[in-house]
Each structure stands twice: as structure tokens, then as C-alpha cells.
Amino acid sequence: MSATSGLPCEGVNFFLADGEVAFQEVFHVHLHVFPRTTGDGFRIDAGWRQRPRAELDEAAESVRTGIAASPS
């Protein structure tokens, strides 16, 4: 049981969809919240590809730079 929400779950996954390439037909920000329990079998299978650590680090730095440049 989640101590903060009272939901019968042990954890939560968030999935954010934003834009046409995220399979949206009506353009808005859409946040899915999936309560999770051990052994629930939930899975998002999108054919993820393995990416080199350097590529992930570069993407993370781009995100940090973009956040820092955003107006407050």
C-alpha cells in the first residue's frame, strides 16, 4: 500500500506522451500513471534499442542545458 496515495501498490510508473510522434491525435500533454505491484506483469514493449553510454550522457547534458536556458 502506498503511504502517500493509499493505493494498493508498491510503486508507480509515469509515462508522458506529448506530440504526434508520441502517437497523439489530439495535441496536449498526456501523463499516464500506472500503479505497480510485485509480479503484476505490466510491461511497455516498444522495441527499445541499446544506446551507448556516451550517447545517453550527451542527451542528458542537452536536457540540462535546455532546462538551464528556460525562462523561470
SULDA-V472171 format. One record per residue. N is the residue number from 0. SS is DSSP state (A for helix, B for strand, O for the rest). Layout:
n:N ss:SS
n:N ss:SS
This chain:
n:0 ss:O
n:1 ss:O
n:2 ss:O
n:3 ss:O
n:4 ss:O
n:5 ss:O
n:6 ss:O
n:7 ss:O
n:8 ss:O
n:9 ss:O
n:10 ss:B
n:11 ss:B
n:12 ss:B
n:13 ss:B
n:14 ss:B
n:15 ss:B
n:16 ss:B
n:17 ss:B
n:18 ss:O
n:19 ss:A
n:20 ss:A
n:21 ss:A
n:22 ss:O
n:23 ss:O
n:24 ss:O
n:25 ss:O
n:26 ss:O
n:27 ss:O
n:28 ss:B
n:29 ss:B
n:30 ss:B
n:31 ss:B
n:32 ss:B
n:33 ss:B
n:34 ss:B
n:35 ss:B
n:36 ss:O
n:37 ss:O
n:38 ss:O
n:39 ss:O
n:40 ss:O
n:41 ss:O
n:42 ss:O
n:43 ss:O
n:44 ss:O
n:45 ss:O
n:46 ss:O
n:47 ss:O
n:48 ss:O
n:49 ss:O
n:50 ss:O
n:51 ss:O
n:52 ss:A
n:53 ss:A
n:54 ss:A
n:55 ss:A
n:56 ss:A
n:57 ss:A
n:58 ss:A
n:59 ss:A
n:60 ss:A
n:61 ss:A
n:62 ss:A
n:63 ss:A
n:64 ss:A
n:65 ss:A
n:66 ss:A
n:67 ss:A
n:68 ss:A
n:69 ss:O
n:70 ss:O
n:71 ss:O
